[in-house]
Amino acid sequence: MSVLAVTDLRAGYGPVAVLHELSFSVAEGQAVAILGANGAGKTTLLKTICGLVRPSEGKVEFEKSALVRMKPHEIARCGVIMVPEGRQILGPLTVEENLRLGHLAAMSRGGAIREDMDEVFALFPVLAERRRQVAGKLSGGQQQMLAIGRALMGRPRLLLLDEPSLGLGPAIVAQVFETLQRIRQRGLTMLLVEQNAKRAFDATDYAYVIERGRIVHQGPSRQLQSDPVVIEHYLGQIAS
């Protein structure tokens, strides 16, 4: 059963169209990758799903509820929560304060804040060690862990991730994706935008390749990873 259905979506910025009649779906418990070169429309797609960009046409439905007229905080309270590109943690606040703010999105879906925080600390022990540290003093990798942890505090039913490997060293990227695999094994539905194609394929069940706001290839991640057309025409542009 699809929890997210995007149908004939058109969106952009003012007169500049970025997404063109884009349609796809994400099934419950599925991890899906959106791949493409810079400027393909990947981030615009995530921003449209979570209400930061308003589409000019088309539908975005989450668990059969229309999202296009909702405000971003209303969408988050439905359980659609994004880890944004660049992390966007609140630097002057402590690690724990950032996590507590993330829990606000859970609202009636949330359990005990302490239990949720303990789960995040189990996934990212370094955050537990630095729980009272100002978040702006964390390393880039630690800030990415905090951004993911903050999203998990909102008890997402659909987790959107925008370039989680951006600006991180190989060892930290490996650690972040190992954690995403653990989250995936718990059955959380995920939509991942990522330029590191190998990591994205390994972390997901299904993948879409978009070019200039249109889906040009799709299929099971393992199948696309070995598809000669994808390798020749697209993988070289998006793999790192």
Backbone as CSV, one residue per row, in Angstrom:
resi,resn,N_x,N_y,N_z,CA_x,CA_y,CA_z,C_x,C_y,C_z
1,MET,0.840,-1.188,0.000,0.000,0.000,0.000,0.878,1.242,0.000
2,SER,0.559,2.205,-0.856,1.329,3.438,-0.942,0.967,4.364,0.218
3,VAL,1.981,4.873,0.910,1.731,5.893,1.929,1.913,7.287,1.339
4,LEU,2.768,7.373,0.292,2.970,8.643,-0.401,2.678,8.452,-1.881
5,ALA,1.821,9.302,-2.428,1.503,9.267,-3.856,1.638,10.674,-4.414
6,VAL,2.542,10.834,-5.356,2.758,12.108,-6.044,2.275,11.937,-7.469
7,THR,1.375,12.814,-7.910,0.721,12.633,-9.209,0.783,13.914,-10.030
8,ASP,1.375,13.805,-11.222,1.411,14.917,-12.198,1.862,16.231,-11.558
9,LEU,2.922,16.164,-10.795,3.364,17.318,-10.014,4.152,18.302,-10.871
10,ARG,3.741,19.560,-10.797,4.483,20.670,-11.398,4.787,21.669,-10.294
11,ALA,6.037,22.076,-10.202,6.408,23.028,-9.156,7.694,23.729,-9.563
12,GLY,7.918,24.880,-8.951,9.121,25.647,-9.236,9.148,26.895,-8.397
13,TYR,9.832,27.912,-8.904,10.015,29.150,-8.168,9.612,30.305,-9.076
14,GLY,8.459,30.918,-8.776,7.953,31.986,-9.636,7.698,31.442,-11.032
15,PRO,8.219,32.117,-12.061,7.975,31.651,-13.424,8.870,30.484,-13.845
16,VAL,9.821,30.098,-12.983,10.769,29.042,-13.333,10.216,27.687,-12.909
17,ALA,9.864,26.865,-13.885,9.362,25.514,-13.602,10.542,24.575,-13.376
18,VAL,10.459,23.775,-12.323,11.535,22.830,-11.995,11.062,21.390,-12.146
19,LEU,9.861,21.095,-11.669,9.291,19.751,-11.773,8.197,19.751,-12.832
20,HIS,8.186,18.709,-13.676,7.271,18.674,-14.808,6.495,17.352,-14.820
21,GLU,5.220,17.409,-14.424,4.328,16.251,-14.478,4.983,15.006,-13.873
22,LEU,5.521,15.180,-12.704,6.272,14.106,-12.046,5.325,13.265,-11.204
23,SER,5.400,11.946,-11.377,4.534,11.022,-10.634,5.359,9.854,-10.100
24,PHE,5.119,9.504,-8.843,5.743,8.318,-8.261,5.044,8.021,-6.939
25,SER,5.366,6.882,-6.358,4.768,6.521,-5.077,5.805,5.826,-4.200
26,VAL,5.524,5.811,-2.901,6.364,5.139,-1.920,5.463,4.256,-1.074
27,ALA,5.788,2.983,-1.010,4.976,2.031,-0.245,5.371,2.062,1.229
28,GLU,4.462,1.640,2.067,4.725,1.601,3.499,5.918,0.693,3.791
29,GLY,6.850,1.198,4.584,8.032,0.431,4.947,9.123,0.404,3.898
30,GLN,8.905,1.074,2.777,9.865,1.063,1.680,10.869,2.206,1.832
31,ALA,12.089,1.959,1.400,13.105,3.007,1.307,13.339,3.288,-0.170
32,VAL,13.136,4.540,-0.568,13.195,4.932,-1.973,14.237,6.035,-2.150
33,ALA,15.034,5.916,-3.210,16.043,6.933,-3.527,15.588,7.778,-4.704
34,ILE,15.895,9.064,-4.623,15.724,9.983,-5.747,17.127,10.440,-6.143
35,LEU,17.542,10.081,-7.353,18.887,10.380,-7.817,18.839,11.322,-9.007
36,GLY,19.905,12.095,-9.159,19.983,12.996,-10.293,21.116,13.977,-10.103
37,ALA,21.544,14.593,-11.178,22.622,15.574,-11.112,22.141,16.841,-10.418
38,ASN,23.071,17.723,-10.101,22.704,19.025,-9.529,21.744,19.753,-10.464
39,GLY,20.695,20.325,-9.882,19.726,21.062,-10.681,18.641,20.216,-11.298
40,ALA,18.625,18.922,-10.984,17.612,18.034,-11.576,16.230,18.235,-10.963
41,GLY,16.179,18.812,-9.751,14.896,19.038,-9.094,14.677,18.215,-7.839
42,LYS,15.729,17.565,-7.355,15.586,16.657,-6.218,15.147,17.388,-4.948
43,THR,15.863,18.453,-4.598,15.523,19.198,-3.384,14.172,19.881,-3.522
44,THR,13.882,20.401,-4.704,12.572,21.022,-4.931,11.454,20.019,-4.690
45,LEU,11.672,18.779,-5.096,10.671,17.735,-4.870,10.418,17.540,-3.380
46,LEU,11.469,17.398,-2.594,11.283,17.209,-1.156,10.611,18.418,-0.522
47,LYS,11.021,19.613,-0.933,10.417,20.823,-0.375,8.939,20.926,-0.735
48,THR,8.566,20.436,-1.900,7.153,20.458,-2.295,6.353,19.469,-1.462
49,ILE,6.921,18.303,-1.221,6.229,17.299,-0.409,5.979,17.825,1.000
50,CYS,6.966,18.520,1.579,6.797,18.959,2.973,6.248,20.373,3.090
51,GLY,5.800,20.962,1.974,5.045,22.203,2.029,5.846,23.487,1.946
52,LEU,7.150,23.392,1.726,7.967,24.596,1.623,7.893,25.237,0.247
53,VAL,7.511,24.452,-0.755,7.265,24.949,-2.112,5.854,24.539,-2.494
54,ARG,5.077,25.462,-3.020,3.705,25.171,-3.427,3.673,24.752,-4.899
55,PRO,3.065,23.614,-5.211,2.994,23.195,-6.616,1.992,24.028,-7.404
56,SER,2.249,24.168,-8.687,1.289,24.850,-9.557,0.225,23.887,-10.058
57,GLU,0.570,22.615,-10.120,-0.387,21.581,-10.540,-0.011,20.264,-9.866
58,GLY,-0.970,19.344,-9.842,-0.695,18.007,-9.356,-1.113,17.784,-7.910
59,LYS,-0.890,16.551,-7.461,-1.318,16.145,-6.123,-0.159,15.514,-5.356
60,VAL,-0.165,15.750,-4.057,0.721,15.054,-3.129,-0.170,14.517,-2.019
61,GLU,-0.243,13.199,-1.914,-1.111,12.576,-0.906,-0.279,11.704,0.015
62,PHE,-0.494,11.872,1.304,0.152,11.044,2.314,-0.926,10.319,3.093
63,GLU,-0.889,9.000,3.024,-1.941,8.177,3.638,-3.321,8.690,3.226
64,LYS,-3.430,9.029,1.943,-4.668,9.471,1.281,-5.152,10.851,1.735
65,SER,-4.316,11.559,2.494,-4.646,12.939,2.847,-3.884,13.881,1.927
66,ALA,-4.583,14.878,1.371,-3.943,15.843,0.471,-3.050,16.783,1.275
67,LEU,-1.792,16.914,0.833,-0.843,17.759,1.545,-0.673,19.142,0.932
68,VAL,-1.099,19.326,-0.324,-0.707,20.535,-1.046,-1.275,21.817,-0.433
69,ARG,-2.337,21.745,0.302,-2.904,22.954,0.918,-2.525,23.094,2.392
70,MET,-1.752,22.146,2.896,-1.348,22.217,4.297,-0.106,23.081,4.458
71,LYS,0.053,23.644,5.648,1.262,24.369,5.990,2.334,23.375,6.426
72,PRO,3.617,23.772,6.326,4.693,22.832,6.665,4.566,22.209,8.050
73,HIS,4.184,22.995,9.059,4.096,22.415,10.401,2.939,21.421,10.497
74,GLU,1.882,21.626,9.716,0.772,20.679,9.705,1.195,19.371,9.047
75,ILE,1.984,19.478,7.983,2.492,18.281,7.311,3.409,17.507,8.254
76,ALA,4.265,18.221,8.979,5.156,17.555,9.932,4.353,16.822,11.006
77,ARG,3.260,17.426,11.451,2.443,16.777,12.479,1.690,15.568,11.948
78,CYS,1.562,15.478,10.619,1.002,14.264,10.007,2.012,13.119,10.023
79,GLY,3.281,13.457,10.246,4.315,12.425,10.282,5.286,12.472,9.119
80,VAL,5.193,13.508,8.270,6.130,13.684,7.151,7.185,14.688,7.605
81,ILE,8.384,14.194,7.872,9.408,15.030,8.494,10.703,14.938,7.685
82,MET,11.327,16.104,7.456,12.511,16.156,6.610,13.768,16.475,7.404
83,VAL,14.851,15.785,7.020,16.198,16.158,7.442,16.753,17.011,6.305
84,PRO,16.859,18.329,6.487,17.176,19.207,5.364,18.636,19.157,4.958
85,GLU,18.893,19.544,3.724,20.266,19.711,3.264,20.946,20.789,4.100
86,GLY,22.194,20.530,4.466,22.911,21.502,5.283,22.591,21.423,6.755
87,ARG,21.760,20.430,7.137,21.463,20.093,8.532,20.543,21.083,9.232
88,GLN,20.884,22.377,9.214,20.040,23.431,9.786,19.665,23.173,11.238
89,ILE,20.641,22.703,11.996,20.422,22.593,13.440,20.486,23.996,14.046
90,LEU,19.984,24.151,15.253,19.984,25.445,15.931,21.261,25.551,16.767
91,GLY,22.260,26.224,16.195,23.590,26.249,16.777,23.688,26.764,18.194
92,PRO,22.947,27.825,18.585,23.088,28.339,19.955,22.482,27.427,21.023
93,LEU,21.621,26.484,20.612,20.976,25.596,21.581,21.823,24.341,21.794
94,THR,21.600,23.671,22.909,22.326,22.436,23.182,21.776,21.298,22.338
95,VAL,22.514,20.198,22.334,22.055,18.987,21.638,20.683,18.572,22.161
96,GLU,20.547,18.523,23.480,19.280,18.086,24.065,18.143,19.043,23.718
97,GLU,18.407,20.332,23.713,17.367,21.306,23.366,16.929,21.155,21.914
98,ASN,17.861,20.890,21.011,17.503,20.626,19.621,16.601,19.405,19.511
99,LEU,16.921,18.360,20.250,16.112,17.140,20.201,14.711,17.382,20.774
100,ARG,14.635,18.145,21.837,13.325,18.443,22.431,12.448,19.231,21.457
101,LEU,13.036,20.137,20.706,12.271,20.875,19.699,11.750,19.932,18.624
102,GLY,12.550,18.955,18.245,12.098,17.980,17.256,10.874,17.213,17.709
103,HIS,10.747,17.011,19.005,9.615,16.238,19.530,8.291,16.973,19.383
104,LEU,8.334,18.286,19.169,7.092,19.049,19.017,6.272,18.559,17.828
105,ALA,6.941,18.049,16.799,6.217,17.579,15.618,5.416,16.317,15.898
106,ALA,5.781,15.592,16.967,5.085,14.340,17.259,3.654,14.587,17.727
107,MET,3.446,15.646,18.527,2.120,15.981,19.034,1.423,14.740,19.589
108,SER,0.202,14.466,19.112,-0.568,13.343,19.656,0.012,11.995,19.267
109,ARG,0.924,11.967,18.276,1.543,10.709,17.879,2.700,10.341,18.782
110,GLY,3.131,11.274,19.614,4.346,11.080,20.387,4.129,10.290,21.661
111,GLY,5.189,9.656,22.101,5.190,8.994,23.389,5.954,9.847,24.382
112,ALA,6.577,9.203,25.335,7.353,9.923,26.343,8.614,10.480,25.700
113,ILE,8.859,11.765,25.924,10.004,12.412,25.298,11.309,11.766,25.750
114,ARG,11.385,11.331,26.982,12.606,10.707,27.482,12.886,9.394,26.761
115,GLU,11.855,8.598,26.513,12.049,7.333,25.796,12.533,7.582,24.375
116,ASP,11.924,8.576,23.712,12.339,8.891,22.347,13.785,9.380,22.323
117,MET,14.157,10.182,23.315,15.520,10.688,23.347,16.512,9.558,23.619
118,ASP,16.139,8.637,24.459,17.017,7.494,24.740,17.240,6.657,23.478
119,GLU,16.205,6.540,22.633,16.363,5.804,21.381,17.329,6.506,20.447
120,VAL,17.235,7.838,20.393,18.174,8.602,19.561,19.586,8.448,20.096
121,PHE,19.759,8.492,21.404,21.085,8.345,21.992,21.641,6.943,21.767
122,ALA,20.769,5.943,21.691,21.234,4.590,21.397,21.741,4.492,19.958
123,LEU,21.073,5.218,19.032,21.523,5.240,17.644,22.807,6.042,17.490
124,PHE,22.909,7.139,18.231,24.049,8.056,18.121,24.641,8.297,19.504
125,PRO,25.457,7.383,20.018,26.009,7.541,21.374,26.792,8.837,21.564
126,VAL,27.404,9.355,20.492,28.170,10.592,20.628,27.267,11.759,21.030
127,LEU,25.998,11.711,20.631,25.064,12.774,21.024,24.755,12.700,22.518
128,ALA,24.697,11.483,23.038,24.476,11.344,24.484,25.658,11.937,25.258
129,GLU,26.864,11.709,24.756,28.051,12.240,25.419,28.080,13.764,25.395
130,ARG,27.468,14.344,24.345,27.515,15.795,24.164,26.148,16.455,24.339
131,ARG,25.287,15.834,25.088,23.905,16.286,25.187,23.782,17.714,25.703
132,ARG,24.719,18.168,26.514,24.655,19.531,27.062,25.582,20.499,26.323
133,GLN,26.182,20.010,25.253,27.074,20.864,24.462,26.274,21.706,23.479
134,VAL,26.715,22.933,23.228,26.080,23.784,22.232,26.234,23.129,20.857
135,ALA,25.129,23.003,20.134,25.122,22.245,18.891,26.051,22.834,17.829
136,GLY,26.219,24.161,17.848,27.083,24.803,16.873,28.544,24.433,17.021
137,LYS,28.922,23.843,18.153,30.310,23.436,18.394,30.570,21.998,17.942
138,LEU,29.543,21.293,17.498,29.721,19.916,17.029,30.424,19.901,15.686
139,SER,31.053,18.769,15.371,31.626,18.592,14.043,30.499,18.454,13.021
140,GLY,30.853,18.542,11.734,29.840,18.405,10.688,29.121,17.073,10.761
141,GLY,29.859,16.000,11.003,29.232,14.680,11.107,28.301,14.581,12.292
142,GLN,28.711,15.139,13.416,27.865,15.124,14.607,26.617,15.961,14.399
143,GLN,26.743,17.063,13.687,25.568,17.877,13.383,24.600,17.117,12.484
144,GLN,25.123,16.335,11.551,24.226,15.539,10.709,23.505,14.484,11.539
145,MET,24.209,13.863,12.466,23.562,12.908,13.371,22.475,13.594,14.183
146,LEU,22.761,14.813,14.646,21.764,15.555,15.415,20.555,15.890,14.556
147,ALA,20.783,16.264,13.292,19.665,16.577,12.407,18.774,15.357,12.193
148,ILE,19.387,14.193,12.025,18.608,12.959,11.866,17.891,12.633,13.178
149,GLY,18.613,12.755,14.282,17.994,12.483,15.584,16.832,13.406,15.879
150,ARG,16.989,14.690,15.541,15.898,15.646,15.749,14.664,15.242,14.944
151,ALA,14.866,14.789,13.697,13.731,14.340,12.885,13.078,13.104,13.494
152,LEU,13.884,12.186,14.006,13.329,10.974,14.614,12.544,11.288,15.879
153,MET,12.907,12.365,16.572,12.161,12.768,17.764,10.726,13.144,17.417
154,GLY,10.474,13.514,16.170,9.120,13.831,15.732,8.294,12.613,15.382
155,ARG,8.852,11.428,15.629,8.162,10.164,15.329,7.625,10.133,13.889
156,PRO,8.505,10.258,12.906,8.043,10.297,11.516,7.410,8.992,11.067
157,ARG,6.428,9.139,10.198,5.884,7.990,9.487,6.488,7.932,8.080
158,LEU,6.975,9.077,7.616,7.738,9.160,6.380,8.904,10.100,6.636
159,LEU,10.126,9.579,6.527,11.320,10.378,6.766,11.930,10.785,5.431
160,LEU,12.039,12.104,5.210,12.661,12.647,4.007,14.079,13.066,4.360
161,LEU,15.044,12.645,3.542,16.439,12.987,3.796,17.030,13.640,2.562
162,ASP,17.547,14.856,2.730,18.096,15.619,1.612,19.619,15.671,1.723
163,GLU,20.294,14.869,0.906,21.755,14.846,0.820,22.426,14.650,2.188
164,PRO,22.149,13.541,2.888,22.748,13.357,4.213,24.265,13.195,4.199
165,SER,24.864,12.874,3.032,26.320,12.707,2.987,27.058,13.991,2.627
166,LEU,26.332,15.057,2.322,26.935,16.284,1.804,27.950,16.876,2.778
167,GLY,29.173,17.075,2.303,30.199,17.731,3.084,30.843,16.882,4.160
168,LEU,30.565,15.577,4.175,31.112,14.708,5.213,32.233,13.827,4.661
169,GLY,33.181,13.485,5.514,34.253,12.579,5.128,33.747,11.154,4.979
170,PRO,34.507,10.307,4.269,34.059,8.929,3.998,33.709,8.127,5.240
171,ALA,34.494,8.246,6.301,34.219,7.462,7.508,32.902,7.880,8.148
172,ILE,32.617,9.173,8.173,31.362,9.659,8.756,30.185,9.299,7.868
173,VAL,30.376,9.387,6.539,29.315,8.975,5.610,28.942,7.522,5.862
174,ALA,29.958,6.673,6.023,29.690,5.251,6.290,28.904,5.080,7.580
175,GLN,29.244,5.833,8.601,28.545,5.733,9.881,27.096,6.199,9.760
176,VAL,26.887,7.307,9.052,25.524,7.816,8.866,24.666,6.799,8.122
177,PHE,25.207,6.212,7.064,24.415,5.264,6.282,24.212,3.938,6.999
178,GLU,25.153,3.548,7.841,24.925,2.363,8.682,23.739,2.603,9.608
179,THR,23.643,3.814,10.137,22.517,4.146,11.010,21.212,4.164,10.218
180,LEU,21.236,4.703,9.005,20.029,4.698,8.170,19.571,3.273,7.875
181,GLN,20.526,2.369,7.701,20.159,0.966,7.485,19.462,0.400,8.708
182,ARG,19.937,0.759,9.891,19.294,0.286,11.118,17.884,0.844,11.244
183,ILE,17.722,2.115,10.883,16.393,2.725,10.917,15.482,2.051,9.903
184,ARG,16.022,1.778,8.726,15.248,1.105,7.677,14.784,-0.271,8.142
185,GLN,15.644,-0.998,8.842,15.291,-2.335,9.314,14.157,-2.315,10.325
186,ARG,13.935,-1.169,10.951,12.809,-1.029,11.885,11.482,-0.826,11.156
187,GLY,11.552,-0.669,9.833,10.327,-0.538,9.047,9.900,0.880,8.771
188,LEU,10.742,1.877,9.094,10.379,3.260,8.824,10.448,3.535,7.323
189,THR,9.428,4.158,6.785,9.388,4.532,5.376,10.301,5.731,5.152
190,MET,11.154,5.648,4.104,12.128,6.711,3.865,12.162,7.093,2.391
191,LEU,12.357,8.384,2.157,12.589,8.914,0.815,13.908,9.677,0.878
192,LEU,14.891,9.187,0.140,16.264,9.668,0.248,16.709,10.352,-1.036
193,VAL,17.097,11.608,-0.938,17.750,12.322,-2.032,19.242,12.291,-1.753
194,GLU,20.019,11.829,-2.721,21.443,11.627,-2.459,22.226,11.602,-3.766
195,GLN,23.384,12.283,-3.770,24.240,12.249,-4.953,25.240,11.106,-4.924
196,ASN,25.513,10.560,-3.756,26.376,9.394,-3.672,25.548,8.181,-4.074
197,ALA,25.578,7.873,-5.369,24.672,6.871,-5.919,24.873,5.493,-5.305
198,LYS,26.118,5.103,-5.086,26.365,3.775,-4.519,25.740,3.654,-3.137
199,ARG,25.948,4.661,-2.306,25.346,4.641,-0.970,23.826,4.608,-1.065
200,ALA,23.286,5.401,-1.979,21.833,5.468,-2.114,21.257,4.134,-2.558
201,PHE,21.875,3.504,-3.535,21.389,2.205,-3.999,21.463,1.164,-2.886
202,ASP,22.577,1.162,-2.136,22.743,0.174,-1.068,21.731,0.369,0.065
203,ALA,21.260,1.604,0.244,20.399,1.924,1.389,18.915,1.833,1.077
204,THR,18.546,1.553,-0.186,17.137,1.637,-0.577,16.666,0.396,-1.326
205,ASP,15.340,0.291,-1.422,14.715,-0.813,-2.148,14.444,-0.459,-3.606
206,TYR,14.126,0.800,-3.850,13.678,1.240,-5.168,14.278,2.617,-5.428
207,ALA,14.482,2.943,-6.693,15.106,4.226,-7.011,14.501,4.844,-8.261
208,TYR,14.495,6.169,-8.259,14.084,6.960,-9.426,15.252,7.867,-9.806
209,VAL,15.536,7.945,-11.092,16.515,8.911,-11.592,15.740,10.018,-12.282
210,ILE,15.974,11.253,-11.852,15.273,12.370,-12.476,16.267,13.269,-13.211
211,GLU,15.793,13.844,-14.279,16.584,14.759,-15.091,15.679,15.896,-15.534
212,ARG,16.105,17.119,-15.207,15.329,18.312,-15.552,13.867,18.194,-15.114
213,GLY,13.687,17.684,-13.901,12.360,17.638,-13.319,11.461,16.528,-13.801
214,ARG,12.035,15.567,-14.530,11.241,14.439,-15.021,11.931,13.129,-14.662
215,ILE,11.124,12.108,-14.388,11.682,10.783,-14.119,12.075,10.145,-15.449
216,VAL,13.352,9.764,-15.536,13.844,9.173,-16.784,14.162,7.687,-16.638
217,HIS,14.374,7.223,-15.410,14.594,5.795,-15.153,14.058,5.469,-13.776
218,GLN,13.606,4.250,-13.600,13.149,3.793,-12.296,13.222,2.285,-12.244
219,GLY,13.309,1.760,-11.027,13.336,0.321,-10.853,13.915,-0.044,-9.504
220,PRO,13.942,-1.344,-9.180,14.588,-1.777,-7.944,16.036,-1.282,-7.902
221,SER,16.483,-0.875,-6.747,17.800,-0.250,-6.631,18.918,-1.152,-7.138
222,ARG,18.864,-2.423,-6.790,19.921,-3.338,-7.247,19.912,-3.484,-8.762
223,GLN,18.730,-3.450,-9.334,18.618,-3.570,-10.792,19.183,-2.328,-11.485
224,LEU,18.821,-1.148,-10.994,19.319,0.084,-11.606,20.826,0.209,-11.450
225,GLN,21.340,-0.277,-10.333,22.769,-0.160,-10.066,23.608,-0.857,-11.135
226,SER,23.031,-1.880,-11.759,23.763,-2.632,-12.784,23.202,-2.402,-14.190
227,ASP,22.285,-1.462,-14.330,21.693,-1.177,-15.637,22.716,-0.429,-16.505
228,PRO,23.087,-0.971,-17.661,24.112,-0.317,-18.499,23.727,1.097,-18.919
229,VAL,22.441,1.340,-19.179,22.006,2.678,-19.601,22.190,3.675,-18.464
230,VAL,21.798,3.279,-17.269,21.955,4.164,-16.112,23.435,4.414,-15.837
231,ILE,24.237,3.372,-15.912,25.671,3.524,-15.668,26.299,4.472,-16.686
232,GLU,25.970,4.267,-17.954,26.613,5.049,-19.008,26.161,6.504,-19.034
233,HIS,24.857,6.718,-18.886,24.317,8.051,-19.123,24.087,8.864,-17.852
234,TYR,23.929,8.180,-16.702,23.547,8.940,-15.504,24.461,8.700,-14.301
235,LEU,24.913,7.471,-14.115,25.641,7.170,-12.887,26.927,7.959,-12.784
236,GLY,27.581,8.182,-13.904,28.812,8.962,-13.876,28.603,10.373,-13.418
237,GLN,27.403,10.924,-13.624,27.116,12.296,-13.207,26.790,12.403,-11.738
238,ILE,26.219,11.315,-11.166,25.690,11.437,-9.822,26.441,10.628,-8.785
239,ALA,27.285,9.715,-9.229,28.049,8.922,-8.256,29.204,9.743,-7.728
240,SER,29.622,9.431,-6.521,30.808,10.101,-5.992,31.845,9.052,-5.618
